[in-house]
Amino acid sequence: MNLYTNGLVPIAHPTLDLFLLGYIAALAAAATVFFLRYWKETRDSLFLAFAVFFAVEGGTRAFDVSTPTPNLIVGWVYVLRLLAVLLVVAAILRKNTRRA
């Protein structure tokens, strides 16, 4: 069995790891298109926030696949993901605090 390490834990199946990262990226792209379609129909900022979140998630996962060590993620990727989550939280708060 060919084991390689990502710096923390050994990974038994690097091909499966890359496949799953690509699968997550593809599903995130599909979710992005889904939310963009509903944002286009309703112009609701919450749909746009989710579309941006899934686009960032899919983009960073695709970036992970393209690196030689996919499980050793650089710090700016985490910052980008955090900003996307904070955008969704801000959109939820904005929607729930808006007065009718």
Secondary structure, DSSP 8 states (H G I E B T S, - for coil): ---EE-SSSEES-HHHHHHHHHHHHHHHHHHHHHHHHHHHHH--HHHHHHHHHHHHHHHHHHHHHHSSSTTS--HHHHHHHHHHHHHHHHHHHHHHH---
